[in-house]
Amino acid sequence: MGKPGLVRILGWASGVLAVVLVLLLAFAGYLWHLSTRLPDLAANPDAIQLAQTSIVYAADGSVLAEWHDAEDRTVVPGDSLPQTLKDAVVAIEDRRFYEHSGVDMQAIARALSVNTAAGEVRQGGSTITQQTVKLLFTDGERTVRRKIEEALLALQLESQADKDDVLGVYLNMVYFGHGAYGAESAAQRFFGSDARDLTLAQSALIAGCIQSPTRYDPFTNPSSALERRNLVLREMRDQGYITAGEAADATAEPLGLRDEAAMAQPQFAPYFVEYVRRDLLEVLGSERLYRGGLRIHTTLDPEAQRAAEAAARAVLPAETDPEVAVASVRWRDGSVVAVVGGRDFSAEQFDLATQGRRQTGSAFKPFVLAAALEEGYTLDSTWEATPFSTPVKDGVWHVENYENAITSGTYTLEMATTWSINTVYARLIMAVGADKVVDVAHRMGITSEVNSDPAIALGGLSQGVSPLEMASAFGTIASGGIAVAPSGISKVTDSEGELVYAPERTGSRAVSEDVATTLASALNQVYTRGTGSTANIGRWGAVKTGTSQSWSDAWLVGYSGDLSTAVWVGYPQAQVPMEDVYGIRVTGGSFPAQVWKEYMQVACADAAAGPARPTDAGAASDREGWVTYTICSQSFKIAGPTCPDTMELAFPAGAISDEVCTLEH
């Protein structure tokens, strides 16, 4: 060969070497690029952040709800997973897992041979490490480039991480079917137990689902799931993970699945759970709430919640009856212990207890009284009860008493509160000023906008307020004037127990203790001998009734023991009169008082109620010139023999018309 030929060959060889070198450098660069995407599991076990299910707990630790995005997953440390589950997954999914370096060439060759002979894909050659990489980084695309990436990343991952770390990540990520991502969710979904408590048979069943979660779903295909489980057990036996006796015993066991009917039961306290969810969405955002694996500890008292639901059902049971909303707060710290937002959450998710804003009627009068007390008025100050008219910005405001039963006389503020005399309170707000009443209401816990209009004295609000606001505001009276914002959240932690969020519960001074104590005294008279006496549970309490125009809203709000509770009754459509419900006009002293009593008898703890109570001045009927009448609670006239509901009230002699009520049961 001549020199020119040798030069050409050397030149060609140099070119080839240069190309190879460039390709090798490019391949090395590509490997380096891929390696930068890998987490360092050895240095940082938390390097892989998976979407996790958040769990909501009641105050007693029972689970109320689980919130998750597309994937229902609870991540647990790999070392807390049972060895039987790890062995079962390795035996059925990747028998050479502890021998290969991330890619198993033997498995690839075996799968190629089987698939070629069958003329279809029957086996895969991917290792657990490759499947982990696919779940983490490659979006599961079925392309040659993705397969190469998976293999290279698998090799890189195993060079950086321990086998058990890889297996732990895989078991927390893989889909087991029936909506369960990860071993913990699968254990809960299939058996109602923690993954660490899985038996050998249960571990084999879960491991068998990985290959085809739909085909081997034990709920929908129990026979296929059973056959697959027993195959896993045979593989574990043949590979030496378990003995023949252990395999035989586990094979003889039934599937032992969790009762699906129990899983499908209606959610407990759904309105409360939604109330908490709305609050946390504002504080933490949806990403953290649905994917952060939070542990949300709430203030819900299951016993109180059951009592509230039972009371609402017992008093107004029919679907055509008015709705009942209940909001109950532990007044010392604002903890919401029970919420009834309607009759059927599945039919209507709007929460009448925390979202519904309705007219309060006379239940708003304590805020007028509080403003008057701050201005120096006392419960003994006297006021005319005759019909009242005064110019207002929109014309003339004309006020009469309920059913125009009281048309004359002079009453103290205590009397006017006890019997809810509208004309006295109309005069009172004109003397005090509506703007001061609005200020007091907001300080005490009303968060909705309140119009500065004299009509608020009688509950004529621009948009209404919610039962939760009313329960919270009356709790301010119970706590001696300290307002604590209500919350259904005790604390929120991450899955490791680190605090993420907790609401402020210290409270602030809203009204003086003297004002709160005086309000408590006046409202106790309502409870013992006034319009709210139907609610009396035989222990100290303070309440106020409220009925809006045309009987479209009826309230009983008050506290006893350690609970402040608001009950509202009405139709969700608003402004629908309740003039004939079981034969009566619905007032605050009727069905709302009955619900309040039924609930509070069960729910309120045996604790001191509110600030120091003033000495009872004695029954009004003991005062000179006063007479006790039996009054119809519907017409506020002297009760006849057929009246549906009556009460004993004391009035100054001659203040009540001698007309006898003619209503019938």
C-alpha positions as CSV (number, residue, x, y, z in Angstrom):
1,M,0.0,0.0,0.0
2,G,1.4,3.4,-1.0
3,K,1.9,6.3,1.3
4,P,-1.1,8.2,-0.1
5,G,-3.4,5.2,0.7
6,L,-2.1,4.9,4.2
7,V,-2.6,8.6,4.8
8,R,-6.2,8.3,3.6
9,I,-6.8,5.3,5.9
10,L,-5.3,7.2,8.9
11,G,-7.3,10.2,8.0
12,W,-10.5,8.1,7.8
13,A,-9.6,6.4,11.2
14,S,-8.9,9.7,12.8
15,G,-12.3,11.0,11.6
16,V,-14.1,8.0,13.0
17,L,-12.2,8.3,16.3
18,A,-13.2,11.9,16.5
19,V,-16.8,11.1,15.8
20,V,-16.7,8.4,18.4
21,L,-15.1,10.7,20.9
22,V,-17.7,13.3,20.3
23,L,-20.5,10.7,20.7
24,L,-18.9,9.5,23.9
25,L,-18.6,13.0,25.2
26,A,-22.2,13.7,24.2
27,F,-23.3,10.5,25.9
28,A,-21.4,11.3,29.0
29,G,-22.9,14.8,29.0
30,Y,-26.3,13.2,28.6
31,L,-25.7,10.9,31.5
32,W,-24.6,13.8,33.6
33,H,-27.7,15.7,32.7
34,L,-29.8,12.7,33.6
35,S,-28.0,12.3,36.9
36,T,-28.8,15.9,37.9
37,R,-32.5,15.0,37.9
38,L,-32.0,12.2,40.4
39,P,-32.7,12.8,44.1
40,D,-30.0,11.8,46.6
41,L,-32.0,9.4,48.7
42,A,-29.0,8.5,50.9
43,A,-28.3,12.1,51.9
44,N,-31.9,13.2,52.0
45,P,-34.7,10.6,52.5
46,D,-37.2,13.4,51.9
47,A,-35.8,14.4,48.5
48,I,-38.8,12.9,46.7
49,Q,-41.9,14.9,47.4
50,L,-45.1,12.9,46.5
51,A,-48.6,14.1,46.5
52,Q,-50.2,12.8,49.8
53,T,-53.7,12.6,51.1
54,S,-54.6,15.0,54.0
55,I,-56.7,13.5,56.8
56,V,-59.3,15.4,58.9
57,Y,-59.9,14.3,62.5
58,A,-62.6,15.1,65.0
59,A,-61.7,16.2,68.6
60,D,-61.8,12.5,69.7
61,G,-59.3,11.4,67.1
62,S,-61.8,9.7,64.8
63,V,-61.4,10.3,61.0
64,L,-63.9,12.7,59.5
65,A,-62.6,12.9,55.9
66,E,-59.6,12.4,53.6
67,W,-58.8,15.0,51.1
68,H,-56.6,14.4,48.0
69,D,-56.1,15.5,44.5
70,A,-56.1,12.9,41.7
71,E,-54.1,10.5,43.8
72,D,-55.2,9.1,47.2
73,R,-51.8,8.6,48.9
74,T,-50.4,8.5,52.4
75,V,-46.6,8.3,52.4
76,V,-45.0,6.2,55.2
77,P,-41.3,5.5,55.9
78,G,-40.1,2.5,53.9
79,D,-38.8,0.9,57.1
80,S,-42.3,0.9,58.6
81,L,-43.7,-1.3,55.8
82,P,-43.9,-5.0,56.7
83,Q,-41.3,-7.3,55.3
84,T,-44.0,-9.6,54.0
85,L,-45.2,-6.9,51.6
86,K,-41.7,-6.1,50.4
87,D,-40.9,-9.7,49.8
88,A,-44.3,-10.3,48.0
89,V,-43.7,-7.4,45.7
90,V,-40.1,-8.4,44.9
91,A,-41.2,-12.0,44.4
92,I,-43.9,-11.2,41.8
93,E,-42.6,-8.0,40.2
94,D,-38.8,-8.3,40.2
95,R,-37.3,-11.5,41.6
96,R,-33.7,-10.4,40.8
97,F,-34.2,-7.0,42.4
98,Y,-31.4,-7.5,45.0
99,E,-29.0,-8.9,42.3
100,H,-29.2,-6.5,39.4
101,S,-27.9,-2.9,39.2
102,G,-31.1,-1.3,38.1
103,V,-31.5,-3.0,34.7
104,D,-32.0,-6.7,34.5
105,M,-30.6,-8.1,31.2
106,Q,-31.7,-11.6,32.0
107,A,-35.3,-10.5,32.6
108,I,-35.2,-8.5,29.3
109,A,-34.0,-11.6,27.4
110,R,-36.6,-13.9,29.1
111,A,-39.4,-11.5,28.3
112,L,-38.3,-11.1,24.7
113,S,-38.2,-14.9,24.3
114,V,-41.7,-15.4,25.9
115,N,-43.3,-12.6,24.0
116,T,-41.8,-13.8,20.7
117,A,-43.0,-17.3,21.2
118,A,-46.5,-16.1,22.2
119,G,-46.8,-13.5,19.4
120,E,-47.9,-10.9,21.9
121,V,-46.6,-9.1,25.0
122,R,-47.0,-11.3,28.0
123,Q,-44.0,-10.3,30.1
124,G,-42.2,-7.1,30.8
125,G,-38.5,-6.7,31.5
126,S,-38.6,-3.6,33.6
127,T,-37.2,-3.7,37.1
128,I,-38.7,-2.1,40.2
129,T,-36.0,0.5,39.9
130,Q,-37.0,1.3,36.3
131,Q,-40.7,1.4,37.3
132,T,-39.8,3.8,40.1
133,V,-37.9,6.0,37.7
134,K,-40.8,6.0,35.3
135,L,-43.2,7.0,38.0
136,L,-40.9,9.8,39.1
137,F,-39.4,11.3,36.0
138,T,-40.5,10.0,32.6
139,D,-44.3,10.4,32.6
140,G,-44.7,6.8,31.5
141,E,-44.3,7.5,27.7
142,R,-43.9,4.4,25.6
143,T,-41.1,5.6,23.3
144,V,-37.6,4.2,22.6
145,R,-36.1,7.4,23.9
146,R,-38.1,7.1,27.2
147,K,-37.1,3.5,27.6
148,I,-33.4,4.4,27.2
149,E,-33.8,7.2,29.7
150,E,-35.5,4.9,32.1
151,A,-32.7,2.4,31.9
152,L,-30.0,5.0,32.3
153,L,-31.8,6.7,35.2
154,A,-32.3,3.4,36.8
155,L,-28.6,2.7,36.7
156,Q,-27.8,6.1,38.0
157,L,-30.4,5.8,40.8
158,E,-29.0,2.5,42.1
159,S,-25.5,4.0,42.1
160,Q,-26.7,6.6,44.5
161,A,-29.4,4.9,46.6
162,D,-29.8,1.8,48.8
163,K,-32.0,-0.9,47.4
164,D,-34.4,-0.6,50.4
165,D,-34.7,3.1,49.8
166,V,-35.7,2.5,46.2
167,L,-38.2,-0.2,47.2
168,G,-39.7,2.1,49.8
169,V,-40.2,4.9,47.3
170,Y,-41.8,2.5,44.8
171,L,-44.2,1.1,47.4
172,N,-45.3,4.7,48.3
173,M,-45.9,5.6,44.7
174,V,-47.3,2.6,42.7
175,Y,-51.0,2.3,42.0
176,F,-52.7,-0.7,43.6
177,G,-56.2,0.0,42.2
178,H,-59.5,1.1,43.6
179,G,-58.2,4.6,43.9
180,A,-55.3,3.8,46.1
181,Y,-51.8,5.1,45.4
182,G,-49.1,3.7,47.7
183,A,-49.2,0.7,50.1
184,E,-50.7,2.7,53.0
185,S,-53.7,3.8,51.1
186,A,-54.1,0.3,49.6
187,A,-54.1,-1.2,53.1
188,Q,-56.7,1.2,54.3
189,R,-58.8,0.9,51.2
190,F,-58.8,-2.9,51.0
191,F,-58.6,-3.9,54.7
192,G,-59.2,-0.8,56.8
193,S,-55.8,-1.2,58.5
194,D,-52.4,0.4,58.5
195,A,-49.9,-1.0,56.1
196,R,-47.6,-2.0,59.0
197,D,-50.3,-4.4,60.3
198,L,-50.8,-6.3,57.0
199,T,-50.8,-10.1,57.3
200,L,-48.9,-12.4,54.8
201,A,-52.1,-13.1,52.9
202,Q,-53.0,-9.4,52.7
203,S,-49.5,-8.4,51.6
204,A,-49.7,-11.0,48.8
205,L,-53.1,-9.7,47.7
206,I,-51.9,-6.1,47.5
207,A,-48.7,-7.1,45.7
208,G,-50.7,-9.1,43.1
209,C,-52.7,-6.0,42.1
210,I,-49.7,-4.0,40.8
211,Q,-49.5,-5.8,37.4
212,S,-53.1,-5.0,36.5
213,P,-55.0,-3.0,39.1
214,T,-58.3,-3.4,37.2
215,R,-58.1,-7.1,36.4
216,Y,-57.1,-8.0,39.9
217,D,-59.3,-5.5,41.8
218,P,-60.5,-7.7,44.7
219,F,-63.8,-5.8,45.0
220,T,-64.9,-6.1,41.4
221,N,-63.0,-9.3,40.5
222,P,-62.6,-11.3,43.7
223,S,-61.9,-14.7,41.9
224,S,-59.2,-13.2,39.8
225,A,-57.7,-11.4,42.8
226,L,-57.8,-14.6,44.8
227,E,-56.0,-16.6,42.1
228,R,-53.4,-13.9,41.7
229,R,-52.8,-13.7,45.5
230,N,-52.2,-17.4,45.6
231,L,-49.8,-17.1,42.7
232,V,-47.8,-14.5,44.7
233,L,-47.8,-16.9,47.7
234,R,-46.4,-19.7,45.6
235,E,-43.7,-17.5,44.2
236,M,-42.7,-16.4,47.7
237,R,-42.5,-20.0,48.7
238,D,-40.5,-21.1,45.7
239,Q,-38.1,-18.2,46.2
240,G,-37.6,-19.0,49.8
241,Y,-39.3,-16.0,51.4
242,I,-41.8,-18.2,53.3
243,T,-42.2,-21.8,54.2
244,A,-44.5,-24.3,52.5
245,G,-46.6,-24.3,55.7
246,E,-46.9,-20.5,55.8
247,A,-47.9,-20.5,52.1
248,A,-50.6,-23.1,52.7
249,D,-52.0,-21.3,55.7
250,A,-52.2,-18.0,53.9
251,T,-53.7,-19.6,50.8
252,A,-56.5,-21.0,52.9
253,E,-57.5,-17.6,54.2
254,P,-60.5,-15.7,52.6
255,L,-59.8,-12.3,51.0
256,G,-61.1,-10.6,54.2
257,L,-61.8,-7.3,52.5
258,R,-63.2,-4.2,54.2
259,D,-67.0,-3.9,53.9
260,E,-67.6,-1.6,50.9
261,A,-71.0,-0.7,52.2
262,A,-69.4,0.7,55.3
263,M,-66.9,2.6,53.1
264,A,-69.8,4.2,51.2
265,Q,-71.7,5.4,54.3
266,P,-72.7,9.1,54.2
267,Q,-70.0,11.3,55.6
268,F,-70.3,12.3,59.2
269,A,-70.8,16.0,59.9
270,P,-70.5,17.0,56.2
271,Y,-71.4,20.6,56.8
272,F,-68.7,21.0,59.5
273,V,-66.1,19.3,57.3
274,E,-66.9,21.7,54.4
275,Y,-66.7,24.7,56.8
276,V,-63.2,23.6,57.8
277,R,-62.2,23.0,54.2
278,R,-63.3,26.5,53.1
279,D,-61.3,28.1,56.0
280,L,-58.1,26.1,55.2
281,L,-58.3,26.8,51.5
282,E,-58.0,30.5,52.3
283,V,-55.2,30.0,54.8
284,L,-53.1,27.2,53.1
285,G,-54.2,27.0,49.5
286,S,-55.4,24.0,47.5
287,E,-52.0,22.6,46.6
288,R,-51.0,22.2,50.2
289,L,-54.4,21.1,51.3
290,Y,-55.0,18.4,48.7
291,R,-51.4,17.2,48.1
292,G,-49.5,18.0,51.3
293,G,-50.4,15.0,53.5
294,L,-51.6,17.3,56.3
295,R,-53.1,16.1,59.6
296,I,-56.0,18.4,60.3
297,H,-57.2,18.2,63.9
298,T,-60.6,19.8,64.3
299,T,-62.7,20.9,67.3
300,L,-65.8,18.8,66.4
301,D,-67.3,16.9,69.3
302,P,-68.9,13.8,67.8
303,E,-71.3,13.5,70.7
304,A,-72.4,17.1,70.4
305,Q,-72.7,16.7,66.7
306,R,-74.9,13.7,67.0
307,A,-77.1,15.4,69.6
308,A,-77.5,18.5,67.3
309,E,-78.5,16.3,64.3
310,A,-80.9,14.2,66.5
311,A,-82.6,17.3,67.9
312,A,-83.2,18.8,64.5
313,R,-84.7,15.5,63.2
314,A,-86.8,15.0,66.3
315,V,-88.4,18.5,66.2
316,L,-88.9,18.9,62.5
317,P,-88.5,15.5,60.9
318,A,-90.4,15.8,57.5
319,E,-88.7,16.7,54.3
320,T,-91.4,19.3,53.7
321,D,-90.7,20.9,57.1
322,P,-88.7,24.1,57.4
323,E,-84.9,23.6,57.6
324,V,-83.0,23.7,60.9
325,A,-79.5,25.2,61.3
326,V,-77.5,24.8,64.4
327,A,-74.1,26.3,65.3
328,S,-72.6,25.5,68.7
329,V,-69.4,27.1,70.0
330,R,-67.4,26.5,73.2
331,W,-67.3,30.1,74.3
332,R,-64.1,30.0,76.3
333,D,-61.9,29.5,73.2
334,G,-64.2,29.7,70.2
335,S,-64.1,26.0,69.3
336,V,-66.9,25.0,67.0
337,V,-68.2,21.7,68.4
338,A,-71.3,21.1,66.2
339,V,-72.7,22.3,62.9
340,V,-76.0,21.4,61.3
341,G,-76.2,23.2,58.0
342,G,-79.3,21.6,56.6
343,R,-81.3,18.4,56.4
344,D,-79.4,16.6,53.5
345,F,-75.9,17.5,52.4
346,S,-76.1,15.2,49.4
347,A,-79.0,17.3,48.1
348,E,-77.9,20.8,49.1
349,Q,-74.3,21.7,50.0
350,F,-75.1,25.4,51.0
351,D,-74.5,25.6,54.7
352,L,-77.3,27.4,56.5
353,A,-75.3,27.5,59.7
354,T,-72.1,29.1,58.6
355,Q,-72.9,30.6,55.2
356,G,-76.6,31.4,55.5
357,R,-77.3,35.0,56.5
358,R,-80.9,35.7,57.6
359,Q,-82.9,38.3,59.5
360,T,-82.6,37.9,63.2
361,G,-85.8,39.5,64.5
362,S,-85.5,40.4,68.2
363,A,-82.5,38.1,68.7
364,F,-80.5,41.3,67.7
365,K,-81.8,43.2,70.7
366,P,-78.9,42.3,73.1
367,F,-76.5,44.3,70.9
368,V,-78.9,47.3,71.3
369,L,-79.0,46.7,75.1
370,A,-75.2,46.4,75.2
371,A,-74.8,49.8,73.4
372,A,-77.3,51.3,75.8
373,L,-75.5,50.0,78.9
374,E,-72.2,51.5,77.5
375,E,-74.0,54.8,77.3
376,G,-75.0,54.7,80.9
377,Y,-78.5,53.3,80.8
378,T,-79.5,50.6,83.3
379,L,-81.9,47.7,83.3
380,D,-84.1,49.7,85.7
381,S,-84.5,52.7,83.3
382,T,-88.1,53.0,82.2
383,W,-89.6,53.4,78.7
384,E,-93.0,53.9,77.2
385,A,-94.4,50.8,75.3
386,T,-97.1,52.6,73.3
387,P,-96.9,52.4,69.4
388,F,-94.0,54.4,68.2
389,S,-93.4,56.5,65.0
390,T,-90.4,58.6,64.1
391,P,-89.0,60.1,60.9
392,V,-86.1,58.3,59.2
393,K,-84.3,58.9,56.0
394,D,-86.7,56.8,54.0
395,G,-89.8,58.1,55.5
396,V,-91.6,57.3,58.8
397,W,-90.6,54.3,60.9
398,H,-93.7,53.0,62.6
399,V,-93.4,50.2,65.3
400,E,-96.0,48.2,67.1
401,N,-95.6,45.3,69.5
402,Y,-96.1,41.7,68.6
403,E,-99.7,41.2,67.5
404,N,-100.2,44.6,69.0
405,A,-100.8,42.9,72.4
406,I,-99.0,45.5,74.5
407,T,-100.4,49.0,73.7
408,S,-99.6,51.0,76.8
409,G,-97.6,51.0,80.0
410,T,-94.1,51.9,81.2
411,Y,-91.5,49.1,81.3
412,T,-88.0,48.8,82.5
413,L,-85.3,47.6,80.0
414,E,-85.2,44.3,81.9
415,M,-88.9,43.8,81.3
416,A,-88.7,44.9,77.7
417,T,-86.0,42.4,77.1
418,T,-87.8,39.6,78.9
419,W,-90.9,40.0,76.8
420,S,-89.3,41.4,73.7
421,I,-91.2,44.7,73.6
422,N,-90.5,46.2,70.2
423,T,-91.7,49.7,70.9
424,V,-89.3,50.1,73.9
425,Y,-86.3,48.9,71.8
426,A,-87.3,51.2,68.9
427,R,-87.1,54.2,71.3
428,L,-83.9,52.8,72.8
429,I,-82.0,52.7,69.5
430,M,-83.1,56.2,68.6
431,A,-81.7,57.4,71.9
432,V,-78.4,55.4,71.6
433,G,-77.8,55.7,67.9
434,A,-77.7,52.9,65.3
435,D,-74.1,53.4,64.6
436,K,-73.1,52.6,68.1
437,V,-75.2,49.4,68.0
438,V,-73.4,48.4,64.8
439,D,-70.0,49.0,66.5
440,V,-71.0,46.9,69.5
441,A,-72.3,44.0,67.3
442,H,-69.1,43.9,65.4
443,R,-67.0,44.0,68.5
444,M,-68.9,41.1,70.0
445,G,-68.5,38.8,67.0
446,I,-70.8,39.8,64.2
447,T,-68.6,39.8,61.0
448,S,-71.3,40.4,58.4
449,E,-72.0,43.9,57.2
450,V,-74.7,45.6,59.3
451,N,-76.5,48.6,58.1
452,S,-76.6,51.6,60.4
453,D,-80.4,51.9,60.4
454,P,-82.8,52.0,63.4
455,A,-84.6,48.9,62.1
456,I,-81.7,46.7,63.2
457,A,-83.1,47.0,66.7
458,L,-85.8,44.6,65.6
459,G,-83.5,42.5,63.4
460,G,-84.1,44.5,60.2
461,L,-80.7,43.8,58.7
462,S,-79.5,44.6,55.2
463,Q,-78.2,41.1,54.5
464,G,-78.7,39.1,57.7
465,V,-76.2,37.2,59.8
466,S,-75.3,33.5,60.2
467,P,-76.1,31.3,63.2
468,L,-72.4,30.8,63.7
469,E,-71.9,34.6,64.1
470,M,-74.8,34.7,66.6
471,A,-73.5,31.8,68.6
472,S,-70.1,33.4,68.7
473,A,-71.4,36.9,69.7
474,F,-73.5,35.4,72.6
475,G,-70.4,33.6,73.6
476,T,-68.8,37.0,74.2
477,I,-71.5,37.6,76.9
478,A,-70.8,34.2,78.5
479,S,-67.0,34.9,78.6
480,G,-67.4,38.2,80.5
481,G,-67.0,40.4,77.4
482,I,-64.1,38.7,75.7
483,A,-64.7,38.0,72.0
484,V,-62.9,34.9,70.6
485,A,-63.2,34.3,66.8
486,P,-64.9,30.9,66.2
487,S,-62.9,28.2,64.4
488,G,-63.4,24.5,63.7
489,I,-59.6,24.0,63.5
490,S,-57.6,22.9,66.5
491,K,-54.3,22.6,64.7
492,V,-52.8,21.5,61.4
493,T,-49.6,19.5,61.2
494,D,-47.6,17.8,58.5
495,S,-47.4,14.0,58.3
496,E,-44.4,14.1,60.7
497,G,-46.3,16.1,63.3
498,E,-44.7,19.5,62.7
499,L,-47.1,22.4,63.3
500,V,-48.3,24.0,60.1
501,Y,-51.1,26.2,61.3
502,A,-53.2,26.9,64.4
503,P,-55.8,29.7,64.8
504,E,-55.5,32.4,67.4
505,R,-57.7,31.7,70.4
506,T,-56.7,34.4,73.0
507,G,-59.6,36.7,72.2
508,S,-59.9,40.4,72.9
509,R,-62.0,42.7,75.1
510,A,-65.2,43.5,73.3
511,V,-67.4,45.0,76.2
512,S,-66.7,45.4,79.8
513,E,-67.3,42.6,82.3
514,D,-70.0,44.8,83.9
515,V,-71.9,45.1,80.6
516,A,-71.5,41.4,79.9
517,T,-72.8,40.5,83.4
518,T,-75.8,42.8,83.1
519,L,-76.6,41.3,79.7
520,A,-76.3,37.8,81.2
521,S,-78.8,38.8,83.9
522,A,-81.3,40.2,81.4
523,L,-81.1,37.2,79.1
524,N,-81.5,34.9,82.1
525,Q,-84.9,36.5,82.7
526,V,-85.8,35.7,79.0
527,Y,-84.8,32.1,79.7
528,T,-86.6,31.6,83.0
529,R,-89.8,33.6,82.6
530,G,-89.8,35.2,79.2
531,T,-90.2,34.4,75.5
532,G,-87.4,31.8,75.7
533,S,-88.6,29.8,78.7
534,T,-89.5,26.8,76.5
535,A,-85.7,26.3,76.1
536,N,-85.1,26.0,79.9
537,I,-83.0,22.8,80.6
538,G,-83.2,23.1,84.3
539,R,-79.9,24.8,84.9
540,W,-78.7,28.4,84.6
541,G,-78.9,29.8,81.1
542,A,-79.3,33.0,79.1
543,V,-81.1,33.2,75.7
544,K,-82.9,35.5,73.3
545,T,-85.6,34.6,70.9
546,G,-86.1,36.2,67.5
547,T,-88.9,36.1,64.9
548,S,-88.7,38.1,61.6
549,Q,-91.6,39.7,59.8
550,S,-94.2,37.3,58.4
551,W,-92.6,34.5,60.5
552,S,-90.0,33.7,57.8
553,D,-87.1,33.3,60.2
554,A,-87.2,32.1,63.8
555,W,-84.2,32.0,66.2
556,L,-83.2,30.9,69.7
557,V,-79.7,32.0,70.6
558,G,-78.1,31.6,74.0
559,Y,-75.7,29.7,76.3
560,S,-75.6,27.4,79.2
561,G,-72.7,25.4,80.6
562,D,-69.7,25.8,78.4
563,L,-71.6,26.1,75.1
564,S,-73.1,29.0,73.2
565,T,-75.6,27.8,70.6
566,A,-77.7,29.4,67.9
567,V,-80.7,27.6,66.3
568,W,-82.4,29.0,63.2
569,V,-85.5,27.6,61.6
570,G,-86.8,28.7,58.2
571,Y,-87.0,27.9,54.5
572,P,-83.8,28.2,52.5
573,Q,-85.7,30.1,49.8
574,A,-86.1,33.1,52.2
575,Q,-89.1,35.2,52.9
576,V,-91.4,32.1,53.0
577,P,-93.9,32.6,55.8
578,M,-94.1,29.8,58.4
579,E,-97.7,30.6,59.4
580,D,-98.9,27.0,59.7
581,V,-96.3,24.4,60.6
582,Y,-97.9,21.6,62.6
583,G,-100.8,24.0,63.4
584,I,-98.7,27.0,64.7
585,R,-97.0,30.1,63.6
586,V,-93.3,29.5,64.0
587,T,-91.7,31.9,66.5
588,G,-88.3,31.8,68.2
589,G,-90.0,30.4,71.4
590,S,-91.5,27.4,69.5
591,F,-89.5,25.0,67.4
592,P,-86.1,26.8,67.7
593,A,-86.4,26.7,71.5
594,Q,-87.3,23.0,71.4
595,V,-84.3,22.1,69.2
596,W,-82.0,24.2,71.5
597,K,-83.3,22.5,74.6
598,E,-83.1,18.9,73.1
599,Y,-79.5,19.6,72.0
600,M,-78.2,21.4,75.1
601,Q,-79.6,18.8,77.5
602,V,-77.2,16.4,75.9
603,A,-74.3,18.5,74.8
604,C,-73.4,21.1,77.3
605,A,-70.9,20.1,79.9
606,D,-71.4,20.5,83.6
607,A,-69.5,23.7,83.9
608,A,-70.0,27.2,85.3
609,A,-71.8,29.4,82.8
610,G,-70.4,32.8,82.0
611,P,-69.4,35.6,84.3
612,A,-70.4,36.0,87.9
613,R,-74.2,36.2,87.9
614,P,-76.1,39.0,89.8
615,T,-78.4,37.9,92.5
616,D,-81.9,37.2,91.2
617,A,-84.1,40.1,92.2
618,G,-87.1,37.8,92.5
619,A,-90.0,37.0,90.2
620,A,-91.7,40.0,88.6
621,S,-95.1,38.8,89.9
622,D,-93.9,39.5,93.4
623,R,-93.6,43.2,92.7
624,E,-96.4,45.5,93.7
625,G,-99.1,46.0,91.1
626,W,-98.0,43.2,88.9
627,V,-100.1,40.3,87.7
628,T,-99.1,36.9,86.3
629,Y,-101.0,36.0,83.1
630,T,-101.2,32.7,81.1
631,I,-100.3,34.0,77.6
632,C,-100.7,32.3,74.2
633,S,-97.2,32.2,72.7
634,Q,-98.6,32.5,69.2
635,S,-101.0,35.5,69.6
636,F,-99.6,37.0,72.8
637,K,-103.2,37.3,74.1
638,I,-104.6,35.8,77.2
639,A,-104.6,32.0,76.6
640,G,-107.9,30.2,75.9
641,P,-108.6,26.6,76.7
642,T,-107.6,25.4,73.2
643,C,-104.4,27.4,72.7
644,P,-101.5,25.3,71.1
645,D,-98.7,26.8,73.3
646,T,-98.8,28.9,76.4
647,M,-96.4,30.6,78.9
648,E,-96.6,32.3,82.2
649,L,-95.6,36.0,82.1
650,A,-96.0,38.8,84.6
651,F,-97.1,42.3,83.5
652,P,-98.1,45.5,85.2
653,A,-101.9,45.3,86.0
654,G,-103.9,46.5,83.0
655,A,-101.0,46.3,80.5
656,I,-102.4,43.3,78.7
657,S,-105.6,43.4,76.8
658,D,-108.3,41.2,78.3
659,E,-109.0,39.7,74.9
660,V,-108.9,35.9,75.0
661,C,-107.1,33.9,72.3
662,T,-109.2,31.6,70.1
663,L,-106.4,29.6,68.5
664,E,-106.8,25.8,68.6
665,H,-104.4,22.9,68.8
